[in-house]
Amino acid sequence: MNIKSKLTVMSFLEFAVWGAYLTSMGNYLGSIGLGPKIGLFYAIQGVVSIVLPALMGIVADRWIPVQRLLGINHLLAAIFMFATGAYGAMAGDHVDFTTIFSLYTCSVAFFMPTIALSNSTAYTILKNNNLDTITSFPPIRTLGTVGFICAMLFVNFIGFQNGELGFHFGNDAGFKSFQTSYHQFYVSAILGVVLFLYSFALPNCPINKSEEKLTLYDALGLKAFALFKQKKMAIFFIFSMLLGVSLQITNGYANPFITTFQKIPEYSNSWGANNANALISLSQISETLCILLIPFFLKRFGIKVVMLMSMFAWVLRFGFFGFGDPGSGVWMFILSMIVYGIAFDFFNVSGSLYVDNETSEDIKSSAQGVFMMMTNGFGATIGMLIAQYIVNHFVFSQTDLIAQVEGWRTSWLIFAGYALVVTVLFAILFKYKHKPESVANIKH
């Protein structure tokens, strides 16, 4: 297996671990009476991302090879994720919030840093083999999205009917899909153990063994935070945080929103209302295709235009949810799924590449941790806490079903308005002049 193939398998497994529960966990939480707490489960991913990815990046830069640290983190995350599922199985419909939330938090505390660690692993191995990251990485990352899709579809279509495990692709009465049960956590845990074992097959990424005497400041990897002294990078990181506010909202609430339509007679038998995870998987299919466009757009237009496209795509992502439904308006849901590829990829992947190309070799892993901290850390945490307040106010506080649906629409339009404001501000404040002749990197 060549280098690119090995990294492709790594990427596939990395995001399959996440895809097994990320978009369907809200359904399970709602089914056990924890609907008003959904935002906390997604916000905690952001809380742990504020510090841990940066710290793990420091460890990878200085003490433990990044591919080995990636595997260790996945093993620990898998252990706690399995425990989360086991507790759900034991507690049934009487799940204690504190217990399941604590187990889940321990799992994501080890998982969230692996996103930045997997990026650093890929970049390092590609460069060690004289391969260009901008052209080589996006196809590798594409298979990560394929892994996410496969895991989503697996938990959507597999489940129990009359006590028997099997796959069901229709609207079978009595079928209990993994997407509404604790079994999704087991799937994630198993995939995490597989990636731990696979990490031993990856090429070694040497740590920085400079003989130069390090200050405490350098040893802790705090040099990466000096990037904030550069106005260009400071503005980039601030807007990364502001855009990060949007990242987890649809992951947390799209599935419960679409599933709500099952209770409305007009939509109760519609395929979309009964297969929310499969419908949402169109987002990841779009993501798969959009990743391949990144090298072209980055080299032709530069980071500012790519980021603006991402921001405006978030406006459309939320807006289409606000006006659509699984019946005659299902086309709006589909368009929302299509634009998600641009919204997510053009921000996350291009931003990661930009940070990699703007930092020196000795702080690359640390800088990826800072990027992760600002986006999936501060941004996602703030976003989910605010989103939980908005959804609880407009949706879960309502007892009338029609009022709940209208509350969902109001919530989505509020999120769209926020994304539009961020887009306009970024266009005005982020100064960037792209030089088309700089095709080898995205520095300027």
Sequence and secondary structure as in RCSB ss.txt:
>XXXX:A:sequence
MNIKSKLTVMSFLEFAVWGAYLTSMGNYLGSIGLGPKIGLFYAIQGVVSIVLPALMGIVADRWIPVQRLLGINHL
LAAIFMFATGAYGAMAGDHVDFTTIFSLYTCSVAFFMPTIALSNSTAYTILKNNNLDTITSFPPIRTLGTVGFIC
AMLFVNFIGFQNGELGFHFGNDAGFKSFQTSYHQFYVSAILGVVLFLYSFALPNCPINKSEEKLTLYDALGLKAF
ALFKQKKMAIFFIFSMLLGVSLQITNGYANPFITTFQKIPEYSNSWGANNANALISLSQISETLCILLIPFFLKR
FGIKVVMLMSMFAWVLRFGFFGFGDPGSGVWMFILSMIVYGIAFDFFNVSGSLYVDNETSEDIKSSAQGVFMMMT
NGFGATIGMLIAQYIVNHFVFSQTDLIAQVEGWRTSWLIFAGYALVVTVLFAILFKYKHKPESVANIKH
>XXXX:A:secstr
  HHHHHHHHHHHHHHHHHTTTTTHHHHHHHTT GGGHHHHHHHHHHHHHHHHHHHHHHHHHTS HHHHHHHHHH
HHHHHHHHHHHHHHHHTT   HHHHHHHHHHHHHHHHHHHHHHHHHHHHHHHHTT  HHHHHHHHHHHHHHHHHH
HHHHHHHEEEETTEEEE  S  TT EEGGGSTHHHHHHHHHHHHHHHHGGGS         S   HHHHTTGGGG
GGGGSHHHHHHHHHHHHHHTTTTHHHHHHHHHHHHGGGSTTTTT HHHH HHHHHHHHHHHHHHHHTTHHHHHHH
H HHHHHHHHHHHHHHHHHHHHH  SSTTHHHHHHHHHHHHHHHHHHHHHHHHHHHHHS GGGHHHHHHHHHIII
IIIIHHHHHHHHHHHHIIIIIT  SHHHHHHHHHHHHHHHHHHHHHHHHHHHHH      TT  S    
